């Protein structure tokens, strides 16, 4: 779906649902994820570094599990955003019923550099959006825009 055909009302709904996607998942809320941007084809979230996220105490780097969580979460968000554009003709309840069935099928992470930074941004874009499965590409960068990890995720949508 072309991002430009979303009107203001649809974009506001998209931002509301993306924010709720963070707020209704206790794990995401506890980590402190924040929505940065959302469109039908892209999403990004940020996370400030916290001492509880350290995976290597000698280097003070971000734990690989936190990296995977960020990439999976942003992949799920862009999948839902893309679905919402396709479900715009359905009632709000029908949309919620369909969205409730979304789940991660597969997630592959490439850790490229140590997770050094004060703030991290995970972003994702749609590679393929089918009737049953959506495939995304995700990246994690630090505040200096240094690429730390990439991921490819597959999500059940139908």
C-alpha positions as CSV (number, residue, x, y, z in Angstrom):
1,X,0.0,0.0,0.0
2,X,1.2,3.5,-0.9
3,X,1.8,5.5,2.3
4,X,0.5,8.7,0.6
5,X,-3.1,7.4,0.2
6,X,-3.7,7.3,3.9
7,X,-5.8,10.3,4.9
8,X,-5.4,12.2,8.2
9,X,-8.1,10.2,10.0
10,X,-6.6,6.8,8.9
11,X,-3.1,8.0,9.9
12,X,-4.4,9.1,13.3
13,X,-6.0,5.7,13.8
14,X,-2.7,4.0,12.8
15,X,-0.7,6.0,15.3
16,X,-3.3,5.3,18.0
17,X,-3.2,1.5,17.3
18,X,0.7,1.6,17.2
19,X,0.8,3.3,20.6
20,X,-1.6,0.8,22.0
21,X,0.5,-2.0,20.6
22,X,3.2,-0.8,23.0
23,X,1.0,0.1,25.9
24,X,-1.1,-3.1,26.0
25,X,2.0,-5.4,26.0
26,X,3.4,-5.2,29.5
27,X,6.9,-6.4,28.4
28,X,7.1,-3.5,25.9
29,X,5.9,-1.0,28.4
30,X,8.3,-2.3,31.1
31,X,11.2,-1.9,28.7
32,X,10.3,1.7,27.9
33,X,9.7,1.4,24.2
34,X,8.4,4.6,22.5
35,X,6.8,5.0,19.1
36,X,8.9,7.1,16.8
37,X,7.1,6.7,13.4
38,X,4.5,4.6,11.8
39,X,3.1,4.3,8.2
40,X,1.4,1.4,6.4
41,X,4.9,0.2,5.2
42,X,7.4,1.4,7.9
43,X,7.6,1.7,11.6
44,X,10.2,2.7,14.1
45,X,10.5,2.7,17.9
46,X,13.2,3.9,20.3
47,X,14.5,2.6,23.6
48,X,16.9,4.3,26.0
49,X,19.8,2.2,27.3
50,X,19.3,1.1,30.9
51,X,21.6,-0.8,33.2
52,X,19.1,-3.7,33.3
53,X,19.7,-4.2,29.6
54,X,23.4,-4.9,29.8
55,X,24.4,-8.2,28.3
56,X,28.1,-7.9,28.6
57,X,29.1,-6.2,31.9
58,X,32.7,-5.7,30.8
59,X,31.7,-3.7,27.7
60,X,28.3,-2.4,28.9
61,X,26.6,-3.6,25.7
62,X,22.9,-4.1,25.0
63,X,21.8,-7.7,25.6
64,X,21.1,-9.7,22.5
65,X,17.6,-10.6,23.8
66,X,16.7,-7.0,24.0
67,X,17.9,-6.5,20.5
68,X,15.8,-9.4,19.2
69,X,12.8,-8.1,21.2
70,X,13.1,-4.6,19.6
71,X,13.4,-6.0,16.1
72,X,10.4,-8.4,16.6
73,X,8.3,-5.7,18.2
74,X,8.8,-3.2,15.4
75,X,8.3,-6.0,12.8
76,X,4.9,-6.8,14.4
77,X,4.0,-3.1,14.5
78,X,4.6,-2.6,10.8
79,X,2.8,-5.8,10.0
80,X,-0.3,-4.5,11.9
81,X,0.0,-1.1,10.3
82,X,0.0,-2.7,6.8
83,X,-2.9,-4.9,7.7
84,X,-4.9,-1.9,9.0
85,X,-4.7,-0.3,5.5
86,X,-6.1,-3.5,3.9
87,X,-8.9,-3.8,6.5
88,X,-10.2,-0.3,6.3
89,X,-13.5,-1.4,4.9
90,X,-14.2,-3.6,8.0
91,X,-15.7,-2.4,11.3
92,X,-13.4,-1.6,14.2
93,X,-14.3,-4.8,15.9
94,X,-13.7,-6.9,12.8
95,X,-10.3,-5.2,12.5
96,X,-9.4,-5.9,16.1
97,X,-10.5,-9.6,15.7
98,X,-8.2,-10.0,12.7
99,X,-5.3,-8.1,14.3
100,X,-5.6,-10.3,17.4
101,X,-4.5,-13.3,15.3
102,X,-1.2,-11.8,14.2
103,X,1.9,-13.7,15.5
104,X,5.6,-14.2,14.8
105,X,6.3,-17.3,12.7
106,X,10.0,-16.8,12.3
107,X,12.7,-14.2,13.2
108,X,16.3,-14.3,12.1
109,X,18.7,-11.8,13.6
110,X,22.2,-10.9,12.4
111,X,24.2,-9.2,15.2
112,X,26.6,-7.0,13.4
113,X,28.3,-4.9,16.1
114,X,28.3,-4.7,19.9
115,X,25.2,-2.9,21.2
116,X,26.9,0.2,22.4
117,X,24.8,3.3,22.8
118,X,22.7,5.6,24.9
119,X,19.5,5.2,22.8
120,X,18.5,2.6,20.2
121,X,16.1,2.9,17.3
122,X,14.6,-0.2,15.7
123,X,12.9,0.3,12.3
124,X,11.2,-2.1,10.0
125,X,9.7,-2.1,6.5
126,X,7.5,-4.5,4.6
127,X,9.2,-6.8,2.1
128,X,6.1,-8.8,1.2
129,X,2.5,-8.6,2.5
130,X,0.4,-11.6,1.5
131,X,-3.0,-12.8,2.5
132,X,-1.6,-15.3,5.1
133,X,2.0,-14.1,5.7
134,X,3.9,-10.8,5.9
135,X,7.7,-10.6,5.7
136,X,9.6,-7.6,7.1
137,X,13.2,-6.3,7.2
138,X,14.3,-4.7,10.4
139,X,17.3,-2.8,11.6
140,X,18.7,-1.6,14.9
141,X,20.9,1.5,15.2
142,X,22.3,3.5,18.1
143,X,21.9,7.3,18.5
144,X,24.9,7.8,16.1
145,X,23.0,5.9,13.4
146,X,25.5,3.0,13.6
147,X,23.9,-0.2,12.4
148,X,24.1,-2.8,15.1
149,X,21.8,-5.6,14.0
150,X,19.4,-6.6,11.2
151,X,16.5,-9.0,11.2
152,X,14.1,-10.6,8.9
153,X,10.7,-11.6,10.3
154,X,7.8,-13.6,9.1
155,X,4.4,-12.9,10.6
156,X,1.1,-14.8,10.4
157,X,-1.7,-12.4,9.3
158,X,-4.5,-14.6,8.0
